[in-house]
Amino acid sequence: MKIKLKEYRTVLQDFLYMLPVVALYKPPKDDSKESLGRMFEETAARCQHDSAIIFEGRELTWGEFNRLANQFAHALKQQGVARGDAVALLMENRIEMLACIVALAKLGAVTGLINTSLTGKPLVHCIATTDARKCIVGQELLDPVLEVKADLPLADSDYLWVRDIACDNGGDSAPSWMQDLTGELAQMSADNLPETKEICAGEKALYIFTSGTTGLPKAAVIYHRRYLSAATPYSRIGFRAKPSDRIYICLPLYHFTGLGPGVGSSFFSGASIFLRRRFSASQFWKEVQAHQTNLFVYVGELCRYLAMQPECDEEKNNPLNTMLGNGLRPDVWDAFRERFNVERISEIYGSSEGNATFINALNKDRTIGTSSADILLVKYDVDADEMIRDEQGRLVEAEKGQAGLLLSAIDKKYQFDGYKNKEASESKIMRSVRKKGDRWFNTGDLVRQIDVGFAMGLPHFQFVDRVGDTFRWRAENVSTNEVAEVINAYDQVDMANIYGVEIPGIEGKAGMAALTLQPDQALDVTAFSEFAQRELSNFSRPVFLRIQKDADTTVTFKLFKGKLRKEAYHLGQTDDPIYVLKPRSTTYELLDDAFYQQIISGQSGY
């Protein structure tokens, strides 16, 4: 009885904390003069002498951070960047990256955030898709831009170089053909810009690229109102952040999880940021202790790596008390609760382009929490890769506890901003689902309602899987059609069927390619490996290859994936040759029983 009463008391306290935020907060209207840049500016004025950001030995107060952002804004304005312009940004996590994002927001320009792992055709596509007038390039990422410069619709004067003091690539000055944005800063004003107070919530703030179900990455449109609508509840309900808090951020900031819930919570609350260029499991707890970070924004894969690390002194009595993110596996969830003693885990669910979010506001275990949006879970046939309908052609709702495809109603409060590409946006909308003329966003994810005990009557849900033509690997969405499009261009391949397969103990799904070869061809494994390394990013590169005699298709020539997913790379279930790309290897090799046993026992090293 004591445990039950304690649970009721805890849930009631969390609910009462959350209630006024949910009841009183309203997303800003499109014509409201509220924006990312203005939120940052107001927080900097309120907390100007407090620590704002720590990165690689540098620390800036909010006042210093704001002045740096203003200098970048004035420099960009001098380069001709104006309200409504799009500017591509290719830079690793660092202070200057965030300063550029804020600077562009202050000007009313749109930042196109480019994935730093992209090269070749995908890189060209993403920069070109934003219709960027300028491209800001960090010194550390100059080489991939040089490789594709001839294919980009930009003049030399449109490339703006930003020095990276940790980089030894090209010295301390910009190449002669680029504009040195860093070199101009010292002469620029550090004052706030008058434009910032005129930017409206309904204007575009960011393009964040996400893999859809077809083609190359798509630019999801993030309006200022969307960014503010994420920063406010995640900060107040999820993190419960205060200026005295410090958030550990090691996620790439070209993704929304790091930039929205993470950076946004800081910009809203005044909590400082400990920023890392990239994640390091071995350094994590040392840095948590050294910088007293008590908040952590995560994706599940990072947490799995931490749970796999041997125990260390720094993890004991650590200051981390709250974490917020997505994709935390149940077994890893227990490790953070019990081994690392994290009191509050605010698992969230959403997508860059989606219109509904979930948050585990009541601190329940193994749940993405609840949502105030109008949602619907419909039955889904995974093998046939389609929604199940009744005899009248209507979608069939999933029962409680049963996994169903998540649909979210599109209305005035929960708008669907979609992608920059209207056709891609339209492909995610379903109409007349419950009643004639209604509109629903198809998330492409399987979710189920679960029992979490006493929860003030709020239904709670659990993420199950990603369906169809997209899966998640290395914390990135992988479009199967995008990967197939690349591999089909290889001269020995007739047809590539791409799908995700599970590896025991590993978050997400590893890519697998079932290849049908051209007549009388045998796969040149070395040459294909070089092709895959060159043309595909590390997260989209298939881990397994299966060589098939014929591709199985429906009567409408749609490739079957269900049976292939089930058989996966299991040696006893097919006679087809299976190749594997081992961790830290660049060449595929035949999968033998010894390494297969390592995979299924969770000892493969992925």
LODREN-287023 format. One record per atom (N, C-alpha, C, O): x, y, z. Coordinates in steps of 0.1 Angstrom, whole numbers, plus 5000, padded with zeros to 4 digits. Example, Ala and Ser with C-alpha at 12.3 -4.5 7.8 and 13.67 -1.06 7.14 Angstrom:
513249435078 512349555078 513249675078 514249675085 512849785071 513749895071 512950005079 513450115080 
END
This chain:
500849885000 500050005000 500950135000 500550224993 502050125008 502950245008 503450284994 503550394991 503850174987 504450194974 503350264965 503550354957 502150204966 501050264958 500750404961 500550484952 500650434974 500450574978 501550674973 501250784969 502750624974 503850704969 503850724954 504150834950 503350624947 503250644932 502150744929 502350834921 501050734936 499950834934 500450974937 500151064930 501150994948 501651124952 502651174942 502551294938 503551094937 504551134927 503851174914 504151284908 502951094909 502251124897 501451254898 501351334889 500751264910 499951384912 500851514912 500451614906 502051504918 502951624918 503351654904 503351774900 503751554896 504151574882 503051634874 503251724866 501851584876 500651624869 500351774872 500151854863 500451814885 500151954889 501252044884 501052164881 502451994882 503552074876 503352094862 503552204856 502851994855 502652004840 501352074837 501352144826 500352074845 499052124841 499052264837 498452294826 499552354845 499552504841 500252524828 499852614820 501352454825 502052474812 501152434801 500952504791 500552314802 499652264791 498352354790 497952384779 497852394801 496552474801 496752614796 495952674788 497952674800 498152814797 498952844784 498752954778 499852754781 500752784769 499952764756 499252664754 500052864747 499452854734 500552884724 501352984726 500652804713 501752834703 501452974698 500353014696 502553044695 502353184689 501653184676 501853094668 500853284674 500153304661 501153344650 502253404653 500853314638 501753344627 502153484626 503353514622 501253584630 501653724629 502253784641 502453904642 502453694651 503053734664 504553764662 505153684656 504953874667 506453904666 507253834676 507853894685 507353694674 508053614683 508953524674 508453474663 510153494678 511053414669 512153354677 512353394689 512853264671 514053204677 515053314681 515553304693 515353404672 516353504675 515953594687 516753634695 514653634687 514253714698 514253644711 514553704721 513853514711 513953434724 515353434729 515553454741 516253404720 517653404724 518153544730 518753544740 517753644723 518153784727 517553814741 518353874749 516353784743 515753814756 516353734767 516553794778 516653614765 517353524775 518753584778 519153584789 519453624767 520753674769 520753804777 521653834785 519753884775 519654014783 519353974798 519754044807 518453874800 518053834814 519253774821 519353784834 520053694814 521053614821 522453654816 523353574816 522653784812 523853814805 525153784811 526153764804 525253774825 526553754831 526653604835 527753564840 525653524832 525653384835 526353304824 526453354813 526853184827 527453104817 526453054807 525353014811 526753064794 525853024784 526352894777 525452804774 527652884774 528052774766 529552744769 530352834770 529852614770 531252564772 531552474760 530752374758 532652494754 533052404742 534552404741 535152514739 535152284742 536552264740 537452374746 538352434740 537152394759 537952484767 537552624767 538152704774 536652664759 536152804758 534752814765 533952714765 534552924772 533352944779 532853094776 533653184778 531653104772 531053234769 529853254779 529053164782 529753384784 528453414791 527453444780 527653444768 526153464785 525053484776 525353624769 525053634757 525853714776 526153844769 527153834759 527053894748 528253754761 529253734751 528753654739 529153684728 527953554742 527353474732 526453554722 526553544710 525653644728 524853734721 525653824712 525253854700 526653884718 527553974710 528153904698 528253964687 528653784700 529253704689 528153684678 528453694666 526953644682 525953614672 525553744665 525353744653 525553854672 525353984665 526454014655 526154064644 527653994658 528754014649 528553934636 528753984625 528253804638 527953724627 526753774618 526853774606 525753824625 524553874618 524953994610 524554014599 525654094616 526054214609 526954174597 526854234586 527854074599 528754034588 527953964576 528253994565 526953884580 526053824570 525253934563 525053924551 524754024570 523954134564 524854214554 524354254543 526154234557 527054304548 527254224536 527554274525 527154084537 527354004525 526053994517 526053924507 524954064521 523754064513 522653974518 521653974511 522853904529 521853814534 520753904540 520953984549 519453874536 518353954541 517153864545 517253744543 516153924551 515053854556 514353764545 514153814534 514153644548 513553544538 514553474530 514153374524 515853514530 516853434522 517153304529 517053294541 517553204521 517953074527 519553074526 520053114516 520153024536 521553004537 521852864542 521452824552 522652794534 523052654538 524152664548 525052754547 524152584558 525152584569 525752444570 525052344573 527052434567 527752304568 528852324578 529952374575 528652284591 529652304601 529352194612 528252164615 530452154618 530352064630 529852134642 529852254642 529352054652 528952114665 530152204670 531252154673 529852334672 530752424679 530052554681 528952574676 530752644689 530052764692 529652844680 528652904679 530552854670 530352924658 529152874650 528452954644 528852744651 527752694644 526452754650 525552804643 526352744663 525152804670 525052954668 523953004666 526153014668 526153164666 525653194652 524953294650 525953114642 525453144628 523953114627 523253194621 523453014634 522052984634 521253104640 520253144635 521753144651 521153254658 521253384650 520253464649 522353404644 522553524635 521653534624 521053634621 521453414617 520553414606 519053434611 518253494604 518753374622 517353394628 517153534631 516053584630 518153604636 518053744640 517753834627 517053934628 518353794616 518153864603 516753824597 516353894587 516153714601 514953664595 515253574583 514353544575 516553524582 516953434571 516653294576 516553264588 516653194566 516353054569 517752984569 518452984559 517952904579 519252824579 518852684574 518052614579 519552644563 519452504558 520552424565 521752434561 520252334574 521152264582 521552134574 520752044572 522852124570 523352014562 524051914571 524851944579 523651784569 524251674575 525751674572 526151664561 526551674583 527951684581 528651554575 529851564572 527951444575 528451324570 528251304555 528751214549 527451394549 527151384535 528351424525 529051514528 528451354514 529351384504 528651364491 527551304490 529351404480 528851374466 527451414463 527051524467 526651334456 525351374452 524351414463 523651514461 524351344474 523451384485 523751524490 522851604494 525051554491 525451684496 525051794486 524551904490 525251774473 524851864463 523351884463 522852004463 522551774465 521151784465 520651874477 519751954475 521151844489 520751914501 521052064500 520152154503 522152104495 522552244494 521652314483 521152424485 521452244472 520752304461 519252314464 518552404460 518752214472 517252204475 516852324483 515652374482 517752384492 517352494500 517252624492 516752724498 517652624479 517652744472 518552854478 518252974479 519652804484 520552884492 521152994484 521652974473 521153114489 521853234483 523353224487 524153274479 523553174499 524953164504 525153024510 524152954514 526352984512 526652864519 527852884529 528952924525 527552874542 528552894552 529152754554 528552654557 530552754553 531252624554 532252644565 533152734565 532252544574 533252544585 534552494579 534552404570 535652544583 536952504578 537152354579 537852294570 536552284589 536752144591 536052064580 536351944579 535152124572 534352054562 534552104548 533652094540 535752164546 535952224533 536152124522 535752144511 536752014526 537151914515 535851854508 535851854496 534851814515 533651764508 533051864499 532451834488 533051994503 532552104494 533352114482 532852134471 534652114483 535552124472 535352014462 535452034450 534951894466 534751784457 533551804448 533451744437 532551874453 531251894446 531052034441 529952064435 531952124444 531752264441 531352294426 530452374424 531852214417 531552234403 530052204400 529552254390 529452124409 528052084406 527052164414 525852144413 527552264421 526652354429 526352484422 527152544416 525052534423 524652654416 525052784424 524152874426 526252794429 526752904436 528052964430 528852884426 528153094431 529453154427 530453144438 530053124450 531653164435 532753164445 532453264457 532653224468 531953374453 531653474464 530553444473 530253504483 529753334469 528653294478 529053194489 528253164497 530353154489 530853064499 531453144510 532353224508 530953124522 531453194534 532253104543 531653004548 533453134546 534353044554 534453084568 534553204571 534352984577 534353014592 535452934597 535452804597 536452994603 537652924609 537252834620 536352854628 538052724621 537852624632 539252624638 540252564633 539452674651 540752684657 541352544660 542552534662 540452434660 540952304662 541352234650 541752114650 541252294638 541452234625 542752274619 543152394620 543552174614 544752214607 544652204592 545652194585 543352214587 543152204573 543252344566 542252414567 544352374560 544452494553 544952624560 544952734555 545352604573 545852714580 544752804586 543652754588 545152934589 544253024596 543453114587 542753204592 543553104574 542853194565 542053114555 542353004552 541053184549 540153124540 540853104526 541753184523 540453004518 540952994505 540653124497 539753194500 541453154487 541353284480 539953294473 539553414471 539353184470 538053194463 536853214472 535753234467 537053204485 535953214495 535953344502 537053414503 534853384508 534753504516 535053464530 534453364536 535953534537 536353494551 535453564560 535653684564 534453494565 533453554574 534053574588 533753674594 534953484592 535553504605 536453624605 536453704615 537153654595 538053764594 537353904595 537954004599 536053904592 535254024592 534754064606 534354174608 534653964615 533953974627 534454094636 533654164642 535754104637 536354204646 535854354642 535754434651 535554374629 535154504625 533654524626 533154634623 532854414630 531454424630 530854474643 531454444654 529754534643 529054584655 528554464663 528254354657 528554474676 528054364685 526654394690 526154334699 526054504685 524754544689 523654464683 523854404672 522554454690 521354384685 520854454672 521054574671 520254374664 519754424651 518354464652 517554394659 517954574646 516554614646 515554514639 514354504643 516054444630 515254344622 514654244631 513554194629 515354204642 514954094650 513654104656 512854004656 513254224660 511954244667 510854244657 509654244661 511154244644 510054244634 509754104628 508754084621 510654004632 510453874626 509153804633 509053814645 508353744624 507053684629 507253534631 508053474624 506353484640 506353334643 506053254630 506453134630 505253304621 504853234609 505953234598 505653184587 507153294601 508153294591 509053164592 509153114603 509753124582 510553004582 511853044590 512453144589 512252944598 513452954606 514552864601 515752904600 514152734598 515152634595 514652534584 513452524583 515552474577 515252354569 516152244576 517352254577 515452144581 516152024586 515851904578 514651874575 516851844573 516751734563 516351604570 516951564581 515451534565 514951404570 514751314558 514351354548 515051184561 514851084550 513351044550 512751004560 512651064539 511351024537 511250884532 512250804535 510250844525 510150704520 510650694506 510850574502 510850804499 511450784486 512450894483 512451004490 513350864474 514250974469 515351014479 515550954490 515951124476 517051184484 516451254496 515151274497 517251294506 516751364518 515851484515 516051554505 514851504523 513851604521 514051714532 514351684543 513751844528 513951954537 512651974544 511652034538 512551934557 511451974565 511452114569 512552164573 510352184568 510252324571 509952344586 508952294591 510852424593 510652454607 510352604608 511252684605 509152634611 508852784613 509252824627 509452744636 509352954629 509753004642 508752954653 509052914664 507452954649 506452914659 506652764663 506352724674 507052684653 507352544656 508552524665 508452444675 509552604663 510752594672 510352644686 510752574696 509652754687 509252804700 508352704707 508352684719 507452634699 506452544705 507152414710 506652344718 508352384705 509152274710 509952314722 510052254732 510652434721 511552484732 510852504745 511352464755 509652554744 508952594757 508452474765 508852464776 507752374759 507252264767 508452164771 508452114782 509352144762 510452054765 511352114776 511752044785 511452244776 512252304787 511452304800 512052264811 510152344800 509452354812 508852224818 508852204830 508452134809 507852004813 508851894813 508851814823 509651884803 510651774802 511851794811 512051714820 512651894808 513851924816 513551994829 514251974839 512452074829 512252164841 513452254843 513952264854 514052304832 515352374832 515252504839 514252584838 516352544845 516552674852 517952734848 518752654843 518152864849 519452914846 520652854853 521752854848 520352794864 521452734872 521852594867 522752534871 521052534857 521252404852 522252414840 522552514835 522752294837 523652284825 523352154817 523152044823 523152174804 522752064795 523952004788 524652084781 524051874788 525151804781 524551774767 523551704766 525151834756 524651814743 525851764734 526851834732 525651644729 526651584720 526051534707 526751474699 524751554706 524051514693 524351614682 524551724685 524351564670 524651664659 523551764658 522351724658 523851894657 522851994658 522152024644 521252104644 522551944634 521751944622 520451864623 519651864614 520351794634 519151714637 518251794647 518751864655 516951764647 516051844656 516151804670 515951894679 516551684674 516551644688 517551724695 517251774706 518751744690 519751824696 519451974696 519652044706 518952024684 518752164682 517452214688 517352324693 516452124688 515152164694 515052154709 515152244716 514852024713 514752004728 515952044735 515952094747 517152024729 518452054736 518752194737 518652264747 519152254725 519452394725 518252484728 518452584734 517152444723 515952524725 515552544740 515152644744 515752434748 515552444762 516452534769 516152614778 517752544764 518752634769 518352784765 518352874774 517952804753 517652934748 516352994755 516253114757 515452904759 514252944766 514552974781 514053074786 515252884787 515352884802 516552964807 516553014818 517652974799 518853034804 519852934809 520952964814 519452804809 520352694813 521552694804 521452714792 522752674809 523952674800 524152534793 523452434797 524952544783 525152424774 526652374776 527552464775 526852254778 528152194776 528052124762 527352024761 528752174752 528652124739 529852044735 530952084737 529551934728 530651844723 530551834708 529451834703 531651834702 531651814687 531051684683 530251684673 531351584690 530751454688 530751364700 531551404710 530051264701 529851184713 531151094716 531751044706 531451084728 532550994733 532050924745 531850984756 531850794744 531350714756 532450714767 532050724779 533650714764 534750704774 534950834781 535350834793 534550944775 534751074782 533451124788 533551224796 532351064786 531051114790 530951144805 530751264809 531151044813 531051064828 532151164834 531851234843 533251154828 534351244832 533951394830 534151474839 533351414818 532851554815 531651594823 531451714827 530751494825 529551524834 529951574848 529451664853 530951504853 531451544866 532251674866 532051764874 533151684856 534051804855 533251934853 533552044859 532151924845 531352044842 529952054849 529152134847 529751954858 528551944866 527251964857 526452044860 527251884847 526051884838 524951794845 525151674847 523751844847 522751774854 521551734844 520651664848 521651794832 520651754822 521351704810 522451734806 520651604803 521251534791 520251514781 519151454783 520551554768 519651524757 520251414749 521451414746 519451314746 519951184741 519151134730 518051174727 519851034723 519050934715 519550794720 520550784726 518650704718 518850574724 520150504722 520750444731 520750524710 521950454707 523150504716 523950424720 523150634718 524250684727 524150624741 525150594747 522850614746 522650554759 523150404759 523650354770 522850334748 523350194748 524850184749 525350104756 525550274742 527050274743 527450304757 528450234762 526850394764 527150424778 526950304787 527750274796 525750234784 525450114793 526450004790 526649914799 527049994779 528049894775 529449914781 530249824782 529650044785 530950074791 531250014804 530349994812 532549974807 532749924821 532550034831 532650154828 532249994843 531950084854 533250174856 534350134855 532950304859 534050394862 533650474875 532550484878 534650534881 534450604893 533550724891 532750764899 533750794879 532950914876 531450894875 530750984877 531050774871 529550754870 528850744884 527650764884 529650724894 529050714908 528850854913 529650934912 527750864920 527350994926 527451114916 527951224919 527051074903 527151184893 525951284894 524951244900 526151404889 525051504890 523951494881 522951574882 523951404871 522951394861 521651344868 521551234874 520551434867 519251394873 518151384863 517151324866 518251444851 517151444842 517751434828 518751494824 517151344820 517551324806 516251324797 515151284801 516451384785 515251394776 515751354762 516851404757 514951274755 515351234742 514451124737 513351114741 514951044727 514050944721 514850814718 516050824716 514150704717 514650584713 515350504724 516250424720 515050524736 515650454747 515150314749 513950294751 515950204747 515550064748 515150034762 515750094772 514149944764 513749904778 514949864787 515049904799 515849774782 516949734790 517949844793 518449844804 518149934784 519050044787 518350144796 519050204804 517050154795 516250244804 516550204819 516850284827 516550064821 516750014835 518250044839 518450074851 519150044830 520550074834 520650224838 521450244848 520050314832 520150454836 519350474849 519750564856 518350404851 517550424864 518450364875 518650424885 518950244873 519550164885 521050184886 521550214897 521750174875 523250194875 523650334877 524550364885 523050424869 523450564869 522550654877 522850774879 521550594883 520650674892 520050804887 520050904894 519650794874 518950914868 517550914873 516750814871 517151024880 515751024886 514651044875 513650984877 514951124865 513851164856 514251134842 515251184837 513451044835 513751014821 512451064813 511451004813 512651174805 511551234798 511751184783 512251264775 511351064780 511351014767 510251094758 509151124763 510651134746 509751204738 509651134724 510351044721 508651174717 508451114703 507951224694 507151314698 508451234682 508051324672 509051324661 509851234660 508851404651 509751414639 509851554635 509051644638 510851584627 511151714622 509951774615 509551894616 509251684607 508151734598 506851704604 505851754599 506751624615 505451584620 504751694627 505351804630 503451674630 502651774637 502251744651 501651824658 502651624656 502251584670 503551534677 504351474671 503551564690 504651524698 504051454710 502951474715 504851364716 504551294728 505651324738 506851344734 505351324751 506351344761 505951274774 504851274778 506951204780 506851134792 506851224804 507851224811 505851304805 505951414816 505751354830 506151424839 505151234831 504851184844 505951084849 505851014859 507051084841 508251004845 507950854847 508450784856 507150804838 506850654838 507950584830 508650634822 508150454833 509150374827 508750324813 507550284812 509650324804 509550254791 508350304783 507550224777 508150434782 507050494775 507450624769 508250704774 506850654757 507050784751 506050884756 506051004752 505250844766 504350934773 503050954766 502550854760 502551074767 501251104762 501251224753 502251294752 500151244746 500051364737 498751424738 497751354740 498651554736 497351624736 496751634722 495651684720 497551584712 497051584698 495951474696 495951374704 495151484686 494151384683 494851284674 495251304663 494951164680 495751054673 494850934670 493850914676 495350854661 494650724657 495650624655 496650644647 495450504660 496350384657 495550294649 494550244653 496050264637 495350174628 496150044626 497350044625 495449934624 496049804622 496949804609 496549864599 498049734610 499049744598 499549604596 500049534605 499549564583 500149434579 501549454575 501849504564 502549424584 503949454582 504449374569 505249434561 504049244568 504549174557 504049224543 504849234534 502849264543 502249324530 502649474529 502449524518 503149524540 503449674540 502349764536 502449844528 501149734543 499949814540 499049824552 499049734561 498149924553 497149934563 496049834561 495749814549 495449784571 494349694570 493049764570 492849854578 492249724561 490849784559 489749684561 490049564558 488549724565 487449634566 486749614552 487249664542 485649554552 484949524539 484449644532 484249654520 484249754540 483749874534 484949964530 484750084526 486149924532 487349994528 487850094539 488750174536 487250084551 487650174561 488850124569 488950004571 489650204574 490750164583 490250104596 489350154601 491050004600 490649934612 491449974624 492749974623 490850024635 491650074646 492249954654 491649854655 493549974658 494249884666 493649874680 493149984685 493649764687 493149744700 494249794710 495349794707 493849824722 494749864732 495849754735 495449634736 497049784734 498149684736 498649634722 499649564722 497849654712 498249614698 498949724691 498549834691 500049684684 500749784676 499949834664 499349754658 499949964662 499250024651 499950134645 500850194651 499650164632 500250274626 499750404631 498550424632 500650494635 500250614642 499850724631 500650764623 498650774632 498150884624 497851004634 497350974645 498051124630 497851244638 496951344630 497351384619 495851384636 494951474630 495651614627 496251664636 495451664616 495951794612 494851894614 493751894608 495051994623 494052094626 494852234629 496052244626 494052324633 494652464635 495752464645 496752534644 495652384656 496652384666 497852294662 498952334665 497552184656 498552084653 498652084637 498251994630 499352194632 499452204618 500552114613 501552074620 500452084600 501452004593 502252094584 501652134573 503452134587 504152224579 504852154567 505152214557 505152024569 505651944558 507051974554 507852024561 507251954541 508651964535 508552094526 507552144523 509752124521 509852234512 509252194498 508652274491 509352064496 508752004484 507251974486 506951884495 506352034479 504952024481 504451874478 503551824485 504951814468 504551684465 504951584476 504151494479 506151604482 506551514493 505651534505 505351444512 505251664507 504351694518 503051624516 502451564526 502551634504 501251574501 501251424503 500151364507 502351354501 502451214502 502251164516 502051044519 502451254526 502351214540 500951244546 500651214558 500051294538 498651334543 497651234538 497651194526 496851184548 495751094545 494451174547 494351254556 493451154538 492251234539 490951144541 490951024538 489951204547 488651144550 488851004557 488350904552 489551014568 489850884576 488650864585 488150754585 488350954593 487150944602 485951004597 484850944598 486051114590 484951184584 485351254571 486551274569 484451274563 484751334550 485551464551 485051554558 486651474544 487351604544 488451624555 489151714555 488451524565 489451544575 490851504570 490951434560 491851554577 493251534572 494151474583 493951524595 494951374580 495751314590 497251304585 497451274573 498151324594 499551304591 499951154594 499751104604 500551094583 500950954585 502350944590 503350984582 502650904602 503950914608 504850804602 506050824602 504250694597 505150584593 505650504604 506550424602 505150514616 505650444628 504550364634 503450404635 504950244639 504050164647 504250194662 505350204667 503050224668 503050264683 501950174689 500950144683 502050154702 500950084709 500650154723 501550214729 499450144727 499050204740 499450094750 499149974749 499950144761 500450044772 499850094785 499450204787 499850004795 499350024808 500650064817 501549994818 500550194822 501750234830 501250254845 502050324852 500150204848 499650224862 498950354863 498350414853 498850414875 498150534877 498750654869 499950684871 498050714861 498550824852 497550934850 497450994839 496650954860 495651064859 494751054847 494251144842 494550924843 493650904831 494250934818 493650924808 495550974817 496251004805 496750874798 497550804804 496250844786 496750724779 498250744775 498750844771 499050634778 500450634775 500750534764 500050434762 501850564757 502150484745 503650444745 504450494752 503950344736 505250294734 505650284720 504850234712 506750334716 507250314702 507550174699 508150104708 507150114688 507349974684 508349964673 509349894674 508050024662 508950014650 508650114639 507650184640 509550124630 509350204618 508950114607 509550004605 507950154599 507450064589 507750114575 508350224573 507550024565 507650064551 509050084546 509849994548 509250194540 510550214533 511550304540 512550354534 511450314553 512350394561 512650314574 511750264580 513950304578 514350254591 515350334597 515950424591 515650314610 516550394617 517850324621 517750204626 519050384618 520350314621 521350424624 521350524617 522050404635 523050504639 522450644642 522950744639 521150634647 520450754651 520050834638 519750954640 520050774627 519650844614 518550764608 518550644608 517650844601 516650774593 517250744579 517950824573 517050614575 517550564562 516450534553 515550454556 516450604541 515450574531 515850454523 516850464516 515050354523 515450234515 515450264500 516350214493 514550344496 514550384481 515750464477 516250454466 516150554486 517350634484 518550544482 519350564473 518750454491 519950364490 519850274478 520850254471 518650224475 518450144463 518750214450 519350164441 518350344450 518650424438 520150434436 520550434424 520950454446 522350454445 522950324440 523750324431 522550214447 523150084444 522750034430 523549964423 521550074426 521050024413 521950094401 521950044390 522650194405 523550254395 524850184393 525550204384 525150084402 526350004401 526149904389 525149844388 527149904380 526949834367 526649684368 526049624359 527049614379 526849474381 525449444386 525049324386 524749544392 523449524399 522349544389 522249644383 521449444389 520149464381 519049524390 518349604386 518949474403 517949524412 518449514426 518949414430 518249614434 518649624448 517349634456 516549734454 517149544466 515949554475 516549584489 517249504494 516249704494 516849744507 515849734518 514649774517 516249684530 515449674541 516249674554 517549654553 515649694566 516349694578 516249564586 515149504585 517249524592 517249394600 517849424614 518649514616 517249354623 517749374637 519049294640 519249184635 519849354648 521049294654 520849294669 520649394675 520949174675 520649164689 521449264698 522649284696 520749334706 521349434715 521749564709 522349654716 521349584697 521749714690 520449794687 519449734683 520549924689 519450014687 519250024672 520150034664 517950034668 517650054654 517749924646 517749814651 517849944633 518049834624 519149854614 519349964609 519949754611 521049764602 520549744588 519649664586 521149814578 520749804565 521149674559 522249624561 520249614550 520649494543 520149504529 519049554526 520949464519 520649474505 520549344499 521549264498 519349304494 519249184486 519449224471 518649294465 520549174465 520949214452 520749104442 521048994444 520049144431 519949064419 520949114409 520849234406 521849034404 522849084395 522549074380 521549004377 523149154372 523049144358 523349004353 524148934359 522748954342 522948824337 524448794335 525248874330 524848674339 526248624338 527248714345 528448724341 526848774356 527748854364 527948794378 527048734383 529148804383 529448764397 529948894403 530648974398 529448914416 529749044422 531349054425 531948974431 531849164420 533249204424 533149274437 532849394438 533449194448 533249244461 534049364464 533649464471 535349364460 536249474463 535749604456 535749704462 535449594444 535049704436 533649764442 533449884443 532749674445 531449714451 531649784464 531049884467 532649734472 532949794485 533449934484 533050024491 534249954474 534850084471 533650184467 533650294470 532750124458 531650204454 530750244465 530350364466 530450154474 529550184486 530250284495 529550374501 531550274497 532250364506 532250504500 532150604507 532250514487 532350644480 530950704479 530850824480 529950624476 528650684472 527650684484 526650764483 527850614494 526850604505 527450654518 528650624521 526650724526 527150774539 527350654549 526750544546 528050674560 528350564568 527050504574 526950384577 525950584577 524750524582 523850464572 523050374576 523950504559 523050444549 523650324542 523050254534 524950304544 525650194538 525250054544 525250034556 524749964535 524249834541 525249764548 526449754544 524849704559 525849624567 525849484561 526949414562 524749434555 524749304550 524349304535 523549394531 524849214527 524449194513 524049054511 524548954517 522949034504 522448904501 522348894485 521748974479 522948794479 522948784465 521848684461 521948564464 520848734454 519648654450 519748624435 520348704427 519248514431 519048474417 518048564410 518148614399 516848574417 515748654412 515148744423 515148704435 514648854419 513948944429 512448904430 511748894419 511948884442 510548854443 509648984443 509949084451 508648994434 507849114433 506349074433 506048954430 505549174436 504049154435 503749164420 504549184411 502449144417 501949154403 502149304398 502149324386 502249394407 502449534403 503949574404 504349684404 504749464405 506249484405 506749554418 507849604417 505949554428 506449604441 507349494448 506949384448 508549534452 509449434458 508849384472 508449464480 508949254474 508549194487 509749214496 510949194493 509449254509 510449274519 510149184531 511149154538 508949144534 508549084546 509348954548 509948934559 509448864538 510148734540 511648764541 512348694549 512148864534 513548894534 513948944548 515048914553 513049024554 513349074568 513448964578 514248964587 512448864576 512448754586 513748674585 514348634595 514148644572 515248554570 516548634573 517548574578 516548764571 517648854574 518948794569 519148754558 519948784578 521248734575 521548594581 522648544582 520448534586 520548404593 520948294583 520248264573 522148234586 522748144577 521948014574 521947954563 521147974584 520447854582 519047864575 518347764573 518747994571 517448014565 517448044550 516448054544 518648044544 518748064530 520148004525 521047994532 520147964512 521347924506 522048034498 523148014493 521448154498 522048264491 523248314498 523348314510 524348354491 525548404497 525248534504 524448614499 525748544516 525548664524 526948724528 527748654533 527048854526 528248924529 528049024540 526849064542 529049054547 528949144559 530049244559 531149224555 529649364563 530649474565 530949484580 530049544587 532049434584 532249424598 532649564604 532949654596 532449584617 532749714623 534149754620 535149684621 534249884616 535549944613 536249894600 537449914597 535549804593 536049754580 535449834568 534449904570 536149834557 535649904545 535349814534 534949854523 535549684536 535349584526 534349474530 534549414541 533449444522 532449334525 533249194524 534149184516 532749104533 533348964532 532248864535 531248904541 532448744531 531448644533 531148624548 532148624556 529948614552 529548594566 529848444569 529148364563 530648424578 530948284582 530248254596 529748354602 530248134600 529548094612 530148154625 529448194634 531448174625 532148234637 531648374639 531248404651 531548454629 531148594631 529648594633 529148684640 528948504626 527448504628 527148474643 526148534648 527848384649 527648354663 527848474672 527148504682 528848554668 529148684675 527948774674 527648844684 527448784662 526248874660 525048834668 524548924675 524648714668 523448674675 523648664690 522648664697 524948664694 525148664709 525348804714 525648824726 525248904705 525449044709 526849084711 527149184718 527849014705 529249044707 529949084694 531149074693 529149134685 529749174671 530549304671 531349314662 530249394681 530949514681 530349634673 530849734672 529049604668 528449714661 527849824671 527249924667 
END
